[in-house]
């Protein structure tokens, strides 16, 4: 395996293709998010420099049918698996 083909993980990343923080090349590889030392699998968006992640608030939907997000603050680390 060659690690040189992986793009550098951005400071702010979203899994929503409609977001300006979406980077398709990053999602060609398996990535992980550590939040306060524990791996989270439900992260929709993160910002390392500001120290927050956005996760769905249960099964609640907003008026457009998208999952309602809550912002959690703490230490965020992104890595390739």
Secondary structure in CASP SS format (residue, H / E / C, confidence):
PFRMAT SS
TARGET T0000
AUTHOR 0000-0000-0000
METHOD secondary structure of the structure
MODEL  1
X C 1.00
X C 1.00
X H 1.00
X H 1.00
X H 1.00
X C 1.00
X C 1.00
X C 1.00
X C 1.00
X C 1.00
X C 1.00
X E 1.00
X E 1.00
X E 1.00
X C 1.00
X C 1.00
X C 1.00
X C 1.00
X C 1.00
X C 1.00
X C 1.00
X C 1.00
X C 1.00
X C 1.00
X C 1.00
X H 1.00
X H 1.00
X H 1.00
X C 1.00
X C 1.00
X E 1.00
X E 1.00
X E 1.00
X E 1.00
X E 1.00
X C 1.00
X C 1.00
X E 1.00
X E 1.00
X E 1.00
X C 1.00
X C 1.00
X E 1.00
X E 1.00
X E 1.00
X E 1.00
X E 1.00
X C 1.00
X C 1.00
X C 1.00
X C 1.00
X E 1.00
X E 1.00
X E 1.00
X E 1.00
X E 1.00
X E 1.00
X E 1.00
X E 1.00
X E 1.00
X E 1.00
X C 1.00
X C 1.00
X C 1.00
X C 1.00
X C 1.00
X E 1.00
X E 1.00
X E 1.00
X E 1.00
X E 1.00
X E 1.00
X E 1.00
X C 1.00
X C 1.00
X E 1.00
X E 1.00
X E 1.00
X E 1.00
X E 1.00
X C 1.00
END
